[in-house]
Each structure stands twice: as structure tokens, then as C-alpha cells.
């Protein structure tokens, strides 16, 4: 049986905290809050309902990218698996719900984001990791010069002006 999956809109209650395991893997903790806000038909005012607080955890490149991109107060769209964390402290057993984050992004209804491909995790043509640096200060309206990467499924054939291959 698989664990339940949560997909929802929440808000960061603190900045992501990045740390590394002894094996060198990146892991970040992201404190999240989900609430049920609704319009009261009598007063025509928005009212906050119950709030669900949960600690999300992201690993490896997602952890590093989330720490670099997200901050306290930002509204995000998140998907992950609900789990139960268990630990013992001072002889007492504790447990709480946790979220293993599979994807997380700012809600563009309330934020503006500049998106760039993460070159660190991409594979090169010979199967080796590339060491291309992430573009610095790539502003709106700027376009990359030169041909698209060979592995870009959305690339356009410059000779024909279109691609005959589906991007999937």
C-alpha cells in the first residue's frame, strides 16, 4: 500500500534550512502551513479556518534549489508523500506528520519567478555530469544566443522553423 499524496497550496512559516548528511547529500527542512480560508456569506469578509502545520523535507538538488529560491512567507504549490516521523527523546516517544516533498514552486498568482534550467543535475552527451554554471542575472527579455541544447525536446529546427518530433 502506498503512502497518501498531498498536493496543495501552502505558505512557508520559516526559511528553508539546508544541511548535509555525513554522506554529503543535501537535505532541507521547509516548515509549511495550510489553512482553509473562506468567505463568510453574512459579513462578506474572509475568515481563516483551521490551520495544518507540517514540516516538509526535500533532498538533493530539489533541496538546494528550494533553499536558494524560497523564503518565509512565500505561498507555494507543493506535492509530496505524507509520512509519520517517530523519535525518542528523554525516554519519551514522539511522533508527528511530515511531508516528503517531491515538487515545490512559488505560486505565480502572488509572486514573479525567473526560471532557468539547473545545469548541475543534467547529463552530458557522454553520460558524464556537466559542470556548466547557472546563468547569472538572466533578466526578462534576454534570450540565449546560439543553438538550443541537443537534448532539448522543445527545440525548434532552425532550417524548417518547426519540429516534426513530439516533445515527449
C-alpha positions as CSV (number, residue, x, y, z in Angstrom):
1,X,0.0,0.0,0.0
2,X,1.4,3.4,-0.9
3,X,1.5,6.4,1.3
4,X,-1.0,9.2,0.8
5,X,0.0,12.0,-1.5
6,X,-0.7,15.7,-0.7
7,X,-0.9,18.4,-3.3
8,X,-1.9,21.8,-2.1
9,X,-1.2,25.5,-1.7
10,X,0.6,26.4,1.5
11,X,2.8,29.1,3.0
12,X,6.3,28.9,4.3
13,X,6.3,29.7,8.0
14,X,10.1,29.9,8.0
15,X,13.1,29.9,5.7
16,X,14.2,26.5,4.4
17,X,17.1,25.2,6.4
18,X,19.8,23.4,4.3
19,X,22.2,20.9,5.8
20,X,24.2,17.9,4.5
21,X,24.3,14.3,5.7
22,X,27.6,12.6,6.5
23,X,27.4,11.1,3.0
24,X,27.3,14.6,1.5
25,X,23.6,14.5,0.4
26,X,21.7,17.8,0.7
27,X,18.5,17.9,2.8
28,X,16.4,20.9,3.6
29,X,13.6,21.3,6.1
30,X,10.7,23.5,4.9
31,X,8.1,24.5,7.5
32,X,4.7,24.8,5.9
33,X,1.2,25.9,6.9
34,X,-2.1,25.1,5.1
35,X,-5.3,26.8,6.0
36,X,-8.9,26.9,4.9
37,X,-9.8,30.4,4.2
38,X,-13.5,31.1,3.2
39,X,-15.8,34.0,2.5
40,X,-18.4,34.5,5.2
41,X,-21.7,35.0,3.4
42,X,-23.2,37.1,6.2
43,X,-20.4,39.6,6.6
44,X,-18.8,39.3,3.2
45,X,-15.4,39.1,5.0
46,X,-12.7,36.4,4.5
47,X,-12.2,34.2,7.6
48,X,-9.4,31.8,8.4
49,X,-10.5,28.3,9.4
50,X,-8.3,25.5,10.7
51,X,-4.6,25.6,10.0
52,X,-2.5,22.5,9.4
53,X,1.2,22.9,10.2
54,X,3.7,20.3,8.8
55,X,7.4,20.1,8.3
56,X,8.4,19.3,4.7
57,X,11.7,17.7,3.7
58,X,13.4,17.8,0.3
59,X,16.5,16.0,-0.8
60,X,19.5,16.5,-3.1
61,X,19.1,19.1,-6.0
62,X,15.5,19.8,-5.0
63,X,16.7,20.7,-1.5
64,X,19.4,23.0,-2.8
65,X,17.1,24.7,-5.4
66,X,14.3,25.2,-2.8
67,X,16.7,26.7,-0.3
68,X,18.1,29.1,-2.9
69,X,14.6,30.0,-4.3
70,X,12.1,30.0,-1.4
71,X,11.8,32.1,1.7
72,X,9.5,32.7,4.7
73,X,6.0,34.0,3.9
74,X,6.0,32.8,0.3
75,X,2.9,31.0,-1.0
76,X,3.9,27.7,-2.7
77,X,2.3,24.8,-4.6
78,X,3.7,21.6,-3.2
79,X,3.3,17.9,-3.8
80,X,4.7,15.1,-1.6
81,X,4.0,12.0,0.4
82,X,2.6,12.2,3.9
83,X,4.6,10.2,6.5
84,X,4.9,9.9,10.2
85,X,8.2,10.9,11.8
86,X,9.0,9.0,15.0
87,X,11.7,9.6,17.5
88,X,12.6,9.2,21.2
89,X,13.8,11.9,23.5
90,X,14.5,11.7,27.2
91,X,12.8,8.3,27.3
92,X,9.6,9.5,25.7
93,X,8.4,8.5,22.3
94,X,7.2,11.3,20.0
95,X,5.6,11.4,16.5
96,X,4.3,14.0,14.1
97,X,3.2,14.1,10.5
98,X,5.8,15.0,7.9
99,X,5.8,15.6,4.1
100,X,8.5,14.2,1.8
101,X,8.4,16.9,-0.9
102,X,8.6,15.7,-4.5
103,X,8.0,19.1,-6.1
104,X,7.6,22.7,-4.8
105,X,7.3,26.0,-6.5
106,X,6.2,29.6,-5.8
107,X,2.5,30.3,-6.5
108,X,2.8,32.7,-9.5
109,X,-0.6,34.2,-8.6
110,X,1.3,36.1,-5.9
111,X,5.0,36.1,-7.0
112,X,7.2,36.6,-10.0
113,X,9.8,34.0,-10.8
114,X,12.7,33.8,-13.2
115,X,13.2,30.3,-14.3
116,X,16.5,28.7,-15.6
117,X,17.5,25.1,-16.2
118,X,19.5,23.6,-13.4
119,X,22.6,22.5,-15.3
120,X,24.2,20.8,-12.3
121,X,21.9,17.8,-12.4
122,X,21.8,17.5,-16.2
123,X,23.6,14.7,-18.0
124,X,26.1,15.4,-20.8
125,X,26.2,13.6,-24.1
126,X,28.7,11.1,-22.9
127,X,26.8,10.3,-19.7
128,X,29.0,12.5,-17.5
129,X,27.6,15.3,-15.4
130,X,28.1,18.7,-16.9
131,X,29.8,21.5,-15.0
132,X,28.1,24.4,-16.7
133,X,27.4,27.2,-14.2
134,X,23.9,28.5,-13.8
135,X,23.3,31.8,-15.7
136,X,24.0,34.9,-13.7
137,X,21.3,37.6,-13.6
138,X,19.3,36.4,-16.5
139,X,16.7,39.2,-16.9
140,X,13.4,39.3,-18.7
141,X,13.6,39.8,-22.4
142,X,17.0,38.3,-22.7
143,X,17.4,35.3,-25.0
144,X,20.2,32.8,-25.1
145,X,22.4,33.1,-28.2
146,X,23.3,30.0,-30.3
147,X,21.6,26.7,-31.0
148,X,19.5,25.0,-28.3
149,X,21.0,22.1,-26.4
150,X,20.9,18.8,-28.3
151,X,18.8,17.2,-25.6
152,X,16.1,20.0,-25.5
153,X,12.8,18.3,-26.6
154,X,11.2,21.7,-27.2
155,X,13.9,22.9,-29.6
156,X,12.8,24.2,-33.0
157,X,14.5,23.1,-36.2
158,X,16.1,26.3,-37.4
159,X,16.1,25.1,-41.1
160,X,12.4,24.3,-41.2
161,X,11.2,26.7,-38.4
162,X,9.4,23.8,-36.6
163,X,10.0,20.4,-35.2
164,X,8.4,17.3,-36.6
165,X,9.1,15.3,-33.5
166,X,6.8,15.4,-30.5
167,X,8.4,16.7,-27.3
168,X,7.6,13.6,-25.3
